[in-house]
């Protein structure tokens, strides 16, 4: 299966619209979750 962990799916975190619309605290929390998925610490496969 390919996804965030493998780099196939990603979350663009530097888009100007995203930066303008999403508060810094939410962006920070999302970045931390994405990093946990990438590292394998957080498994969202549903298995």
C-alpha contacts under 8 A as a table, 3 or more apart, distances in Angstrom:
res1	aa1	res2	aa2	distance
2	X	5	X	7.43
2	X	6	X	5.73
2	X	7	X	7.68
2	X	8	X	5.93
2	X	9	X	7.77
3	X	6	X	5.47
3	X	7	X	6.20
3	X	8	X	4.90
3	X	9	X	4.91
3	X	10	X	7.92
4	X	7	X	4.98
4	X	8	X	5.80
4	X	9	X	4.57
4	X	10	X	5.62
4	X	34	X	7.73
4	X	37	X	6.66
4	X	38	X	5.94
5	X	8	X	7.65
5	X	9	X	7.97
5	X	37	X	5.74
5	X	38	X	3.94
5	X	39	X	6.64
5	X	40	X	6.63
6	X	9	X	7.70
6	X	38	X	7.13
7	X	10	X	6.30
7	X	38	X	7.64
11	X	34	X	7.75
12	X	15	X	6.30
13	X	18	X	6.90
13	X	19	X	7.47
13	X	27	X	7.67
13	X	31	X	7.77
14	X	18	X	7.01
14	X	19	X	6.53
15	X	18	X	5.23
15	X	19	X	6.18
16	X	19	X	5.04
16	X	20	X	6.06
17	X	20	X	5.06
17	X	21	X	6.01
18	X	21	X	5.23
18	X	22	X	5.73
19	X	22	X	5.69
19	X	23	X	7.47
19	X	24	X	7.90
20	X	23	X	7.67
22	X	26	X	6.51
22	X	27	X	6.41
23	X	26	X	5.47
23	X	27	X	6.32
24	X	27	X	5.01
24	X	28	X	6.05
25	X	28	X	5.12
25	X	29	X	6.23
26	X	29	X	5.08
26	X	30	X	6.07
27	X	30	X	5.12
27	X	31	X	6.04
28	X	31	X	5.10
28	X	32	X	6.28
29	X	32	X	5.17
29	X	33	X	6.38
30	X	33	X	5.10
30	X	34	X	6.13
31	X	34	X	5.11
31	X	35	X	6.15
32	X	35	X	5.15
32	X	36	X	6.30
33	X	36	X	5.06
33	X	37	X	6.32
33	X	42	X	7.76
34	X	37	X	5.10
34	X	38	X	6.21
35	X	38	X	4.99
35	X	39	X	6.09
36	X	39	X	5.16
36	X	40	X	6.11
36	X	41	X	5.00
36	X	42	X	5.20
37	X	40	X	5.17
37	X	41	X	6.08
37	X	42	X	4.81
37	X	43	X	6.27
37	X	44	X	7.44
38	X	41	X	7.71
39	X	42	X	7.59
40	X	43	X	6.16
43	X	46	X	7.54
